[in-house]
Amino acid sequence: MKATLVIEHNADNKGDAHMTFTTKNIKRTLKKSIKALSQNAVKYAENPEKDFTRNRKLPFEKVIETTLSLTGKTLYGELSEQFGIHSSSPTVSAFVQQRNKIKSTAFEDLFHQFVAETNQPITHRGYRLLAVDGSSLHVPTNPKEVDSYHQKANDSKPFNLLHLNAMYDILRKTYVDATVEKGENKAFATMVARNQSKVPTIYIADRGYESYNNFAHVQERGQKFLVRVKDSASRNGICHGLSLPVGEEFDVSLTLHISRKQTAQAKNQNLKFIAHSSPFDFLPCKTKKNEKIEPYPLHIRLVCFKLSENSYETVATNLDKSEFDSAALKDLYAKRWGIETSFRSLKFTVGLLYFHSKKTKLLLQEIFAKLIIYNFTQLITSCIAVKKVTRKRVYQINFAVATQICRKFFGKNVPVAEVEACIAKNLTPMRNLPSNPRKRRNTNPRTDTSFFYRLA
């Protein structure tokens, strides 16, 4: 069975480009990227003059590959899986020491290199759809990592949190960018600036990214945005202060003039004042009293559509009304749910809930390693055509099973035909988008899985 990456489109996607990667080529591409990284090991060594200068059981390239293969077992279980059980196998201590010699930027650069090598966008109505969202990662508690350490005032158990910000290609179902830093809006601007693709793009995000600065960054790049925003009743939302209908659908296009100065022009409802403490990268933070600074023009379209009998949703966009009407925007925003399901797979299937260190540097290594394996698995599963059979429900490849198979394929010499056949026969029914609101958890973060309670 010859397998190539074939992604089916709706009728409105005719003419879009198709991927031509094969299962074998995807593995070769990742191995090639790792090889290129190892040839520049001096750049990623903590001590270039000493680290990885001698022949050892765990050279730079092998440490990278082993870290990519980590699952949720104990470190000894992971190493015995990789190297077998015999007296000459590397010890846990040796592996940890070798990992400590590598900067976390090695895995981040490997992730970006692999994305660049496999980056062939698929479009919807001529646009690439990129969803942006963040997810908190509860990592092992470590008071020494003060940047991620949290201690609440009510004497509850302290914890450490890292925040993953990711950009996800909705149609290709792969991550195209990621950063681990505080502040979703800062991360959004960083990832938009790093996206150098000339393909027309729509950035789709939830209310956490409602920001004039975010919209301006997309506008400056000549791209499009679609962001859910708070309604006019909220005092800290973009819609507040604008003359918009209440309790009904609307579609209003306007130009907001962003200013850091409060002048007589402020009486104009389209002039928006931004405090000097608020980030806006296209106006100076401080100006002299008599210095004249022209307001920044931000072209925006506010659309409210009905979800149910008594609920409405408002989105902000700069997409043209003639190209995407209100109904099309509603359908387009619904596609954002793909990044939510990808986070679930990344954590529970690929294993981003199970870490093997308390140090932030090593945690970052594992985060980007999991992102790479997620993309690796998704690319391979996309290469495999599911045989269409008349059934009551529509079926798709079981991603959890595919992840295990692709890990074996990456680390071992497994025949390509066997990999494709095993993935193709393990299917699961497709589920519809959720219709009920998500239940809110309590504010206390979930407890991390202790190192002592892992699969052997």
N, C-alpha and C positions, 0 to 999 in steps of 0.2 A: 504494500500500500504506500504509494508516494504521498507524502504529507507536505503541504505548503500552507502558509498562514493565509487562510481564506476567511474573511469576515463578512457575513451577510448584512446587507443594508436594506432600509426601507425604500420604497419607490422614489422618495425625494432625494435619495443619495446616489442615484445612477451617475456614473462617470467618475466617482471617487477612485483614487489610487488604491491598489491592493498590495499587501506585503508579499514578498517572495522568499522570505527566510524559510529555511527548513530546520527541523529539529537538530540535525547534525551541525548546521551552520551556527545556530544560536549557542550551542555549547562551545564550538570552536571560537566564537567571538568573545565569550566570557573568559575562556582560557587565555586567549590572546591579550585581552586587557590586563589580566593578572600578570602575565609574562612581562608586558611592557612596564607595569608598576614595579615588579621585582628588579628590572634592569636599572631602575632609578631608586633603589633601596636607600641610598645615601640621603636622599631628600627626605625620606620618611622615618629615618632612624633618629631616636632621641639623642644618641651619642654616635655621630657618623664615623668618628675615628676608631671606634671599638666594636660597635654593634654589627653583627652579621658579617664580620670579616673572617671568621673561622668556619670550617666545615663542621656542621652539627647535624643531629638527627632532625632538628626542626629549623631549616633555613627559612628565609623571609617568605618565599613563595608558598611553602608548605604551611606556614602559620596562617597566611591569608586564606588558603583553601580550607583549612581545618576550622577556622572561625566562621567561614561561610556555611559550613556544614553543621554548626551547633544547633541542637534542638532543645528539649526541655529536660534532658537527663542530667545526672551529676557529671562533673568534668571527667571523672574516671570512666564513667559509662560512655561518654562522648569519645574519649581517646581510644578506648578498647574497640569501639565500633569502627573507628577510622584506621587503627593500626593493628588490630588483633590483640590477642592475649598471649604474650610471650615475654621473656625476661628482657629483651632488647627494646621493648616498646618505651616511648618517652613517658616520663612521669608527669603527674599533674603540675608539680612544682616547676618542672622544666618548661612546660607549655605556658604557664602563667608568666614566668620570667621572660620568655621570648615575646609574648604579647605586649609586655610592658615596654619593650624596646621600640615598639612601633607607634608612631603618632596616629591619633584618631583621624587626621586628615587623609591618611592613606585610603581608608575605606570610603570616605566621602568622595575623594577623587575617582576611585574605582567605580563608584555608583554613577557619577556624572559621565565617566568615559563609556561605560556600558550603555547608558541612556543615549549618548551621542552616536554610538555605533549602531544602535537599533532604532533610531528615531526616524520613522517614516509615517508622518501624520495621516490620519483618515479624517475626512471632513463631513460635516452635516450642513447642507445648503451653502457649501463653500467655506465654512468656518470650522476650525478646530475647537473642540469643546474641552476646556481645562477647568476642573473644579478645584477650589482651594479651601482647605479646612485644617483644623488643628485637633490634636488628641493628646490628653495627658497620659504620661507613662509613669506608673508607680514602680519605682526602682527600689532595691534593697536599702534599708535605712542606714545612713552613714552621717553622723554629726560633723565629720571632718569636711564634707562637701557642703560648705555653707551656702553656696548659691542655689542649691536645690533643696536645702533642709528647711522643714516647716515645723514649728511648734505652736499649737493653738493655745489660747489663753485659758481654756477650760480644763487644763491638765490632761487632755486626751493624749493618746499615744503619738509621738512625733513621727514624721514620715519624710521621704524625699520624693520629689516630683520633677520630671523633665517634660518639656512640652514639645511635641513633634508637630511641625508645620509642614504640610505637604501639598504639592500640586499634582493633580491626577488627571490623566487623559481618559475621559469618559468612554470614548469609542474604542480605544485600544486597550483599556482596562489595565494600564500600567502607570507607575509613578514617573513623572518627568523631572521633578525637582523636590528637594526637601531640605529643611534646616531645623536645627534644634536650638531654639532661643526663646527668651521671654518676649511677649508682645506679638500678637497675631498681625497687627497692622504693619509693624516694622518688617516682619517676615514676608508679608504679602508684597510690599514694595521691593524687597530684595529679590524675590523670585520672579516678579514681573520684569525687573531690570536685567536679570540673567537670561531671560528667554529671548534669544537672538533670532528666532525663527521668523521668516518673512511671510509665513502662512497666516492669513487672517484668523484671528483668535477671539473667542468669547470666554472671558473669565467669569465663572459662576461661583457665587459664595453666599453664605448665610449671613444673618444679622450681625455677627461678630465683626464683620469686615465693612460695616457701614461707616464710611469715612470719606471726607472730601479729598484727603491726601491720596487714598487708594484710587479713587475715581480719576484724579488728575494724573497719576502715574500711568494708568492705562490709556488715558486720552493722549498723553504726550508720546506714547509709543505707537499711536495710530491704530489701536486695537479697540475691542469692545468689552463691556462689562455687563453683568446681570447679577444684581445683589439684592437680596431680600432686606427690607428696611422696616423700621418701626413706623407705626401710623402717626397721624398728626396729633393724636392725643398725648403722645409721649413727648415730654419737654426736652429730652436730649437726643431727639432724632432729626434727621434731615427734613422731614415733612413739617416739623413744627414751625409755625409762623407763616406758612404758605396758605393761600386761599384755595383749599382743596375740598371737594365734596366729602361729606361724612356719611358713613353707612350706605354707600353705593359704589358701583364700579366707575372708574374714570381712567382717562389716558391723556396726560398733560405733558407737553414738551416745553421746556423753558431753558433759559441761560442764567445761571447763578453767577454773580460777580463776587468772588471771594476776596475779602479785604481784612487786613489786620488793624485798620484804623476806623474809628467810629466818627463819622462825619455827618454832615447834613444829608448826605446821600443815603444814610441808613434808613431813611423813611421809605425808600424804595424796597418793596417786599422781596425783590430778587437780589438784593445785596446782603451777603452773609458775612458777619463779623466773626473772625477766628482769633481767639486770645493768643498772645505771644507764647504762652506755655504749651499751646496745642501744636502738634507737628503739621506742617504744610511746607513741603520742600520747594515750592515754586514761588514763594514770597519770602523776603528777608524776615528773620525773627525779630530783629530790632531795627528801628528806623528813627531818624531825627524828627523832631516835631514838625519842622517846616519842609521836610523832604517829601516830595510827591511820588507816590508809588501807585501805579495803575492797578486796579483790581484784576484778579485772575479770572478769565471767563471759563466757566465750567458748563458744558452742554449736557443736559440731563433730561431724561424722560421718566416720569413717575406714572406707574400703571398699577391700578388696584383691580383685582379680579376676585370673583366669588368662589369660595371653596365649598361651602355648604349653606344651609338656610340662614344661619346667623353668623357665619365667619367669613372674613375677607383677608386677603394677603396683598401686601404692597411691595413692589419691586422697583428698583432704580436701574436704569439702563441708558445706553447711548445708541442702541440699535434703532434703525429707522423703522417708522411705523408701516411704511409700504412694504417692507421686507419681512417684518415679524409683527403681526397684530397681537392683540391681547391674548387670544387663545393660543397662539404659537409660543408666546413668552411663558405662559402657564405650563405648557408641555415641556418647554426647554428647561425651565427651572426644576421640574420634576426629575430630570435626568441627573441632577446634582446628587441624588441619593446613592449613586454609584460609589462615591468616595466614602460614604458611611459604611456600606457593606464591605468595602475594601479594607477599612480599618479593622472591622471585625475579623476578616480573614487573616490580616497581617498579625493580629494579636493572638487569636485562638488557634489558627491553623498553622501559620508559619512559625509562631512561637515568640512573639515580641513581649509576652508576659513573663518569660523565663530568662533571667539574666544569670551570668556566671561571674559577676564581680560587683564590688561596691564603688569602685573608682569611676568617676565620670568619664575619664578618657577611654577606659575599656568598655563602658556602657555605650558610648558613642560608636565604638567599633562594631558592637553587636547590632545597634539600631540600623546602621547603614548596611551591614551584612544581611539583615533580614529584608530590607528593601530590595536589595539585589536579588535575593532568592525569590522574593515575591514576583519581581519582573521576569526573572528567568523562567519560573513556572508558568506564568501567564502567557508569555510568548510561545512557549512550547505547546501549551494546551490550545492556543489559537491556531496552531499549525495543523491540528488534528480535526478532520471533518467528522461530525457525529452523523451516523447513518440515520436517515429519516425513516421512521416507522410510524404507521398510524396507531396512535395510542390516545388514551383519554387525556393525558397531560403531556406537556412539552418537556423534554428532558435536555439536560446539559451535562458537561463533564463535571465529575465530582472533584472540586478543587482540593479538598483535604487529601484525598487519595493521590491526586496528581502531584501534590507537593512532596509526599513521601517518595514517589517514584522518581521525580526530577532530582531530588537530593541524592538518591542512589546513582542516578545517571550522571550527575555532576562529579561525584567522588569515585565512582567505580567504572570499570570497562563493561558497561551493559549495552548489548546490541540495540541500535536505534529502532529496529522493527519491533522488538519486544517491548520497548518503552512505549511506542505509539499504540501497540495493540492493547497493552494493559490499561493505558489511560482511556482509550476509546471504549472499553467495555465496562468501565466503572462510571455510571451515570447517576444523576440525581434530578428530581423534578424541579423545574423552575418555579419560583414563587413570585407572586405579584407584589407591587410596592405596598408598604404599610398604609392602611386607611385610618388606623386609630392613632391618637397622639402617643408619643413615647412617655413611659412612666419615669418620673424623676427619682433618682436615687437620693439617699441622704447625702449630706455635704461631706461626710467623712469618706476619704478615699478607700478603695479596696486594699486589703492586706496583700503584700507581695508574697510569693511562694518562697518559703525558706530554702536555703541551700540544702538543709538536712532532710527535706521532704520532697525529693525528686525521684523520678523513676530510675531504678538502678541500671 
